[in-house]
Amino acid sequence: MLKSFLVTGGTGSFGQNFVKKIINSNYPIKRLVVFSRDELKQYEMSKKFPENKYKFMRYFIGDVRDLSRLKLATRDIDCIIHAAALKQVPAAEYNPIEFIKTNVIGAQNIIEASLDSSSVKKVIALSTDKACSPINLYGATKLCSDKLFIAANKLSGKLETKYSVVRYGNVFGSRGSVAPLFLDQAKNGIFTLTHEDMTRFHISVDEGVDTVMWGIKNFYGGEILIPKIPSFRVIDLIKAIKEKNIIKKIGIRNGEKVHEEMISKSDNLNTIETKKFYFILNDEKKLRNYFLKKFSSKKVAKNFYYSSDTNRIFLNIAQLKIILKEYAATKKNN
Protein backbone atom coordinates (compact mmCIF):
# COMPACT_ATOMS: atom_id res chain seq x y z
CA MET A 1 0.00 0.00 0.00
CA LEU A 2 1.20 3.50 -0.85
CA LYS A 3 1.70 5.49 2.34
CA SER A 4 3.99 8.44 1.55
CA PHE A 5 2.67 11.17 -0.77
CA LEU A 6 4.08 14.29 -2.42
CA VAL A 7 1.53 16.76 -3.82
CA THR A 8 2.96 19.39 -6.16
CA GLY A 9 0.93 22.59 -6.29
CA GLY A 10 -0.25 21.34 -2.92
CA THR A 11 -1.63 24.67 -1.67
CA GLY A 12 -4.10 24.95 -4.56
CA SER A 13 -7.77 23.98 -4.41
CA PHE A 14 -7.07 20.37 -5.41
CA GLY A 15 -4.10 19.99 -3.06
CA GLN A 16 -5.90 21.33 -0.01
CA ASN A 17 -8.95 19.15 -0.62
CA PHE A 18 -6.81 16.10 -1.31
CA VAL A 19 -5.01 16.58 2.02
CA LYS A 20 -8.32 17.10 3.83
CA LYS A 21 -9.94 14.02 2.29
CA ILE A 22 -7.05 11.62 2.79
CA ILE A 23 -6.72 12.71 6.44
CA ASN A 24 -10.46 12.37 7.11
CA SER A 25 -10.55 8.95 5.45
CA ASN A 26 -8.19 7.56 8.12
CA TYR A 27 -5.84 6.40 5.38
CA PRO A 28 -2.65 5.00 6.94
CA ILE A 29 -0.37 7.90 5.96
CA LYS A 30 3.32 7.73 6.74
CA ARG A 31 4.31 11.03 5.11
CA LEU A 32 2.37 13.76 3.29
CA VAL A 33 4.44 16.49 1.65
CA VAL A 34 2.90 19.72 0.32
CA PHE A 35 5.21 21.09 -2.39
CA SER A 36 4.58 24.62 -3.73
CA ARG A 37 6.17 28.02 -4.39
CA ASP A 38 4.05 30.32 -2.23
CA GLU A 39 5.21 30.51 1.40
CA LEU A 40 2.16 32.54 2.44
CA LYS A 41 -0.24 29.88 1.16
CA GLN A 42 1.83 27.22 2.90
CA TYR A 43 1.68 29.19 6.14
CA GLU A 44 -2.12 29.54 5.85
CA MET A 45 -2.51 25.86 4.99
CA SER A 46 -0.30 24.83 7.91
CA LYS A 47 -2.80 26.48 10.26
CA LYS A 48 -5.50 24.11 8.94
CA PHE A 49 -3.21 21.07 8.94
CA PRO A 50 -0.45 21.77 11.50
CA GLU A 51 2.60 19.54 11.67
CA ASN A 52 2.40 19.30 15.46
CA LYS A 53 -1.06 17.73 15.17
CA TYR A 54 -0.53 15.71 12.00
CA LYS A 55 2.94 14.28 12.49
CA PHE A 56 3.12 13.05 8.88
CA MET A 57 2.62 16.55 7.38
CA ARG A 58 5.53 18.40 5.75
CA TYR A 59 5.57 21.74 3.92
CA PHE A 60 8.25 21.98 1.26
CA ILE A 61 8.83 25.27 -0.61
CA GLY A 62 10.01 24.65 -4.16
CA ASP A 63 9.28 25.00 -7.87
CA VAL A 64 8.74 22.14 -10.32
CA ARG A 65 11.15 23.99 -12.62
CA ASP A 66 13.92 23.13 -10.14
CA LEU A 67 14.97 19.49 -10.64
CA SER A 68 17.43 19.38 -7.75
CA ARG A 69 14.76 20.62 -5.34
CA LEU A 70 12.30 18.00 -6.61
CA LYS A 71 14.86 15.26 -6.06
CA LEU A 72 15.17 16.30 -2.42
CA ALA A 73 11.37 16.39 -2.04
CA THR A 74 10.87 12.89 -3.48
CA ARG A 75 13.08 11.08 -0.98
CA ASP A 76 11.13 8.26 0.72
CA ILE A 77 7.97 9.13 -1.29
CA ASP A 78 5.77 6.29 -2.63
CA CYS A 79 3.37 8.33 -4.75
CA ILE A 80 3.53 11.75 -6.45
CA ILE A 81 0.32 13.66 -7.25
CA HIS A 82 1.37 16.30 -9.79
CA ALA A 83 -1.13 19.17 -9.62
CA ALA A 84 1.24 22.13 -10.15
CA ALA A 85 0.59 24.09 -13.36
CA LEU A 86 0.13 27.52 -14.85
CA LYS A 87 -3.48 27.56 -16.07
CA GLN A 88 -4.75 30.96 -17.25
CA VAL A 89 -5.46 30.78 -21.00
CA PRO A 90 -4.97 34.51 -21.81
CA ALA A 91 -1.77 34.64 -19.74
CA ALA A 92 -0.40 31.65 -21.66
CA GLU A 93 -0.93 33.39 -24.99
CA TYR A 94 1.03 36.40 -23.73
CA ASN A 95 3.72 34.52 -21.77
CA PRO A 96 4.18 31.24 -23.68
CA ILE A 97 7.69 30.38 -22.54
CA GLU A 98 6.72 30.65 -18.85
CA PHE A 99 3.95 28.09 -19.35
CA ILE A 100 6.34 25.81 -21.22
CA LYS A 101 8.87 26.02 -18.37
CA THR A 102 6.30 25.04 -15.73
CA ASN A 103 3.87 22.76 -17.57
CA VAL A 104 6.28 20.92 -19.88
CA ILE A 105 9.78 21.17 -18.40
CA GLY A 106 8.24 20.90 -14.92
CA ALA A 107 6.50 17.66 -15.97
CA GLN A 108 9.79 16.25 -17.27
CA ASN A 109 11.46 17.22 -14.00
CA ILE A 110 8.82 15.25 -12.08
CA ILE A 111 9.58 12.23 -14.27
CA GLU A 112 13.34 12.53 -13.85
CA ALA A 113 13.09 13.05 -10.08
CA SER A 114 10.83 10.00 -9.72
CA LEU A 115 13.13 7.84 -11.85
CA ASP A 116 16.08 8.98 -9.77
CA SER A 117 14.26 8.00 -6.58
CA SER A 118 14.39 4.43 -5.32
CA SER A 119 11.04 4.72 -3.56
CA VAL A 120 8.46 6.24 -5.96
CA LYS A 121 5.96 3.62 -7.19
CA LYS A 122 3.23 5.78 -8.77
CA VAL A 123 3.00 9.20 -10.37
CA ILE A 124 -0.45 10.63 -11.13
CA ALA A 125 -0.53 13.83 -13.18
CA LEU A 126 -3.58 16.08 -13.38
CA SER A 127 -4.56 17.18 -16.87
CA THR A 128 -7.35 19.31 -18.36
CA ASP A 129 -10.01 19.16 -21.06
CA LYS A 130 -7.97 21.79 -22.91
CA ALA A 131 -5.30 19.15 -23.59
CA CYS A 132 -7.70 17.46 -26.03
CA SER A 133 -7.41 18.91 -29.56
CA PRO A 134 -5.77 22.06 -28.12
CA ILE A 135 -6.20 25.46 -29.77
CA ASN A 136 -4.41 27.49 -27.09
CA LEU A 137 -0.92 27.32 -25.67
CA TYR A 138 -2.06 26.22 -22.22
CA GLY A 139 -3.83 23.20 -23.75
CA ALA A 140 -0.80 22.43 -25.92
CA THR A 141 1.52 22.41 -22.90
CA LYS A 142 -0.82 20.09 -21.00
CA LEU A 143 -1.11 17.73 -23.98
CA CYS A 144 2.68 17.63 -24.12
CA SER A 145 2.74 16.95 -20.37
CA ASP A 146 0.25 14.07 -20.80
CA LYS A 147 2.40 12.55 -23.54
CA LEU A 148 5.53 12.82 -21.39
CA PHE A 149 3.93 11.00 -18.46
CA ILE A 150 2.48 8.20 -20.58
CA ALA A 151 5.80 7.73 -22.41
CA ALA A 152 7.64 7.64 -19.05
CA ASN A 153 6.27 4.14 -18.47
CA LYS A 154 8.71 2.93 -21.13
CA LEU A 155 11.59 4.88 -19.58
CA SER A 156 11.13 3.23 -16.20
CA GLY A 157 12.19 -0.15 -17.61
CA LYS A 158 12.60 -2.66 -14.80
CA LEU A 159 11.82 -0.03 -12.15
CA GLU A 160 8.45 -0.29 -10.45
CA THR A 161 7.50 3.35 -11.11
CA LYS A 162 4.25 3.73 -13.08
CA TYR A 163 2.80 6.89 -14.59
CA SER A 164 -0.86 7.76 -15.22
CA VAL A 165 -2.93 10.84 -16.05
CA VAL A 166 -6.30 12.09 -14.78
CA ARG A 167 -8.05 14.47 -17.19
CA TYR A 168 -11.16 16.49 -16.32
CA GLY A 169 -12.71 19.91 -16.93
CA ASN A 170 -12.44 23.09 -14.90
CA VAL A 171 -13.30 22.46 -11.27
CA PHE A 172 -16.43 24.44 -10.39
CA GLY A 173 -15.49 27.58 -8.47
CA SER A 174 -11.73 27.04 -8.79
CA ARG A 175 -9.20 29.60 -9.98
CA GLY A 176 -9.91 30.32 -13.64
CA SER A 177 -13.48 28.94 -13.64
CA VAL A 178 -16.40 31.12 -14.62
CA ALA A 179 -18.58 30.77 -11.49
CA PRO A 180 -16.65 33.22 -9.23
CA LEU A 181 -16.67 35.81 -12.03
CA PHE A 182 -20.43 35.53 -12.53
CA LEU A 183 -21.14 35.64 -8.80
CA ASP A 184 -19.18 38.87 -8.60
CA GLN A 185 -20.97 40.30 -11.64
CA ALA A 186 -24.34 39.39 -10.08
CA LYS A 187 -23.92 42.36 -7.72
CA ASN A 188 -24.81 44.74 -10.53
CA GLY A 189 -26.75 42.25 -12.66
CA ILE A 190 -24.60 42.70 -15.77
CA PHE A 191 -22.93 39.51 -16.99
CA THR A 192 -20.25 39.19 -19.66
CA LEU A 193 -20.72 36.25 -22.03
CA THR A 194 -18.24 35.32 -24.72
CA HIS A 195 -20.64 33.14 -26.76
CA GLU A 196 -24.32 32.34 -26.24
CA ASP A 197 -23.92 28.65 -27.20
CA MET A 198 -20.95 27.99 -24.92
CA THR A 199 -20.95 24.77 -22.88
CA ARG A 200 -18.58 23.40 -20.27
CA PHE A 201 -18.08 20.20 -18.28
CA HIS A 202 -18.87 20.28 -14.57
CA ILE A 203 -16.90 18.62 -11.79
CA SER A 204 -16.59 19.56 -8.14
CA VAL A 205 -13.25 19.58 -6.37
CA ASP A 206 -14.42 16.64 -4.21
CA GLU A 207 -15.23 14.61 -7.32
CA GLY A 208 -11.80 15.45 -8.75
CA VAL A 209 -10.11 14.28 -5.55
CA ASP A 210 -12.23 11.09 -5.48
CA THR A 211 -11.13 10.31 -9.04
CA VAL A 212 -7.47 10.62 -8.07
CA MET A 213 -8.05 8.53 -4.93
CA TRP A 214 -9.53 5.81 -7.17
CA GLY A 215 -6.43 6.01 -9.34
CA ILE A 216 -4.09 5.63 -6.37
CA LYS A 217 -5.66 2.24 -5.67
CA ASN A 218 -6.32 1.03 -9.21
CA PHE A 219 -4.01 2.57 -11.82
CA TYR A 220 -1.87 0.15 -13.78
CA GLY A 221 0.33 2.75 -15.52
CA GLY A 222 0.00 4.19 -19.04
CA GLU A 223 -3.66 5.22 -18.95
CA ILE A 224 -5.43 8.57 -19.19
CA LEU A 225 -8.55 8.46 -17.00
CA ILE A 226 -11.53 10.70 -17.82
CA PRO A 227 -14.51 10.66 -15.42
CA LYS A 228 -18.04 10.65 -16.83
CA ILE A 229 -19.35 14.04 -15.71
CA PRO A 230 -22.23 16.34 -16.73
CA SER A 231 -22.15 19.43 -18.90
CA PHE A 232 -23.91 22.77 -18.54
CA ARG A 233 -24.74 25.72 -20.74
CA VAL A 234 -22.91 28.80 -19.56
CA ILE A 235 -25.97 30.96 -20.18
CA ASP A 236 -27.97 28.63 -17.88
CA LEU A 237 -25.42 29.24 -15.13
CA ILE A 238 -26.08 32.97 -15.44
CA LYS A 239 -29.84 32.34 -15.18
CA ALA A 240 -29.30 30.13 -12.13
CA ILE A 241 -27.41 32.94 -10.41
CA LYS A 242 -29.86 35.70 -11.35
CA GLU A 243 -33.02 35.28 -13.40
CA LYS A 244 -33.37 38.96 -14.26
CA ASN A 245 -30.08 39.93 -15.78
CA ILE A 246 -28.36 41.91 -18.49
CA ILE A 247 -26.00 39.91 -20.69
CA LYS A 248 -23.20 41.70 -22.48
CA LYS A 249 -21.70 39.63 -25.30
CA ILE A 250 -17.96 40.28 -25.51
CA GLY A 251 -16.89 37.67 -28.07
CA ILE A 252 -14.61 34.65 -27.86
CA ARG A 253 -11.27 35.34 -26.17
CA ASN A 254 -8.01 34.38 -27.80
CA GLY A 255 -7.50 30.63 -27.37
CA GLU A 256 -11.04 29.95 -26.08
CA LYS A 257 -13.34 27.18 -27.34
CA VAL A 258 -17.14 27.33 -27.57
CA HIS A 259 -17.27 23.69 -26.42
CA GLU A 260 -14.67 21.63 -24.58
CA GLU A 261 -13.53 18.11 -25.48
CA MET A 262 -11.93 15.44 -23.34
CA ILE A 263 -11.76 12.62 -25.89
CA SER A 264 -11.34 13.36 -29.58
CA LYS A 265 -12.41 11.19 -32.51
CA SER A 266 -8.72 10.45 -33.09
CA ASP A 267 -8.55 8.88 -29.61
CA ASN A 268 -11.49 6.60 -30.40
CA LEU A 269 -9.59 3.44 -31.28
CA ASN A 270 -7.65 3.51 -27.99
CA THR A 271 -10.57 4.36 -25.70
CA ILE A 272 -12.56 2.01 -23.46
CA GLU A 273 -15.26 2.74 -20.90
CA THR A 274 -16.62 1.49 -17.61
CA LYS A 275 -19.72 2.65 -15.74
CA LYS A 276 -17.99 5.71 -14.26
CA PHE A 277 -14.94 6.35 -16.42
CA TYR A 278 -13.41 6.48 -19.87
CA PHE A 279 -9.79 5.38 -20.36
CA ILE A 280 -7.47 6.32 -23.21
CA LEU A 281 -4.91 3.50 -23.28
CA ASN A 282 -1.55 3.11 -24.92
CA ASP A 283 -0.93 0.16 -27.22
CA GLU A 284 0.35 -2.30 -24.64
CA LYS A 285 -1.65 -5.53 -24.53
CA LYS A 286 -1.03 -6.03 -20.79
CA LEU A 287 -2.69 -2.70 -20.01
CA ARG A 288 -5.70 -3.44 -22.22
CA ASN A 289 -6.16 -6.91 -20.76
CA TYR A 290 -5.89 -5.50 -17.22
CA PHE A 291 -8.83 -3.13 -17.76
CA LEU A 292 -10.92 -5.56 -19.78
CA LYS A 293 -10.67 -8.23 -17.08
CA LYS A 294 -10.63 -6.25 -13.84
CA PHE A 295 -13.27 -3.59 -14.60
CA SER A 296 -15.54 -5.26 -17.16
CA SER A 297 -14.76 -2.45 -19.57
CA LYS A 298 -15.72 -2.26 -23.23
CA LYS A 299 -14.60 -0.33 -26.27
CA VAL A 300 -16.46 2.89 -26.99
CA ALA A 301 -18.78 3.12 -29.98
CA LYS A 302 -17.36 3.80 -33.43
CA ASN A 303 -16.81 7.54 -34.07
CA PHE A 304 -17.37 8.33 -30.38
CA TYR A 305 -15.95 11.54 -28.98
CA TYR A 306 -16.53 13.21 -25.62
CA SER A 307 -17.48 16.86 -25.92
CA SER A 308 -19.36 19.21 -23.58
CA ASP A 309 -22.02 20.01 -26.21
CA THR A 310 -22.83 16.41 -27.21
CA ASN A 311 -22.61 14.98 -23.69
CA ARG A 312 -25.53 12.73 -22.73
CA ILE A 313 -25.81 14.35 -19.28
CA PHE A 314 -26.73 18.05 -19.00
CA LEU A 315 -27.42 20.06 -15.85
CA ASN A 316 -30.57 22.18 -15.89
CA ILE A 317 -31.05 25.54 -14.16
CA ALA A 318 -32.58 23.98 -11.03
CA GLN A 319 -29.60 21.62 -10.65
CA LEU A 320 -27.17 24.49 -11.16
CA LYS A 321 -28.90 26.44 -8.36
CA ILE A 322 -28.29 23.52 -5.99
CA ILE A 323 -24.62 23.39 -7.02
CA LEU A 324 -24.30 27.15 -6.41
CA LYS A 325 -25.76 26.78 -2.92
CA GLU A 326 -23.31 23.97 -2.13
CA TYR A 327 -20.44 26.06 -3.46
CA ALA A 328 -21.47 29.05 -1.33
CA ALA A 329 -21.69 26.85 1.77
CA THR A 330 -18.23 25.42 1.10
CA LYS A 331 -16.75 28.90 0.66
CA LYS A 332 -18.33 30.02 3.94
CA ASN A 333 -16.97 27.03 5.87
CA ASN A 334 -13.48 27.56 4.49
Summary of the structure (lengths in Angstrom):
residues: 334
radius of gyration: 19.8
end to end distance: 31.0
largest distance: 62.0
contacts: 1093
relative contact order: 0.11
helix: 42%
strand: 20%
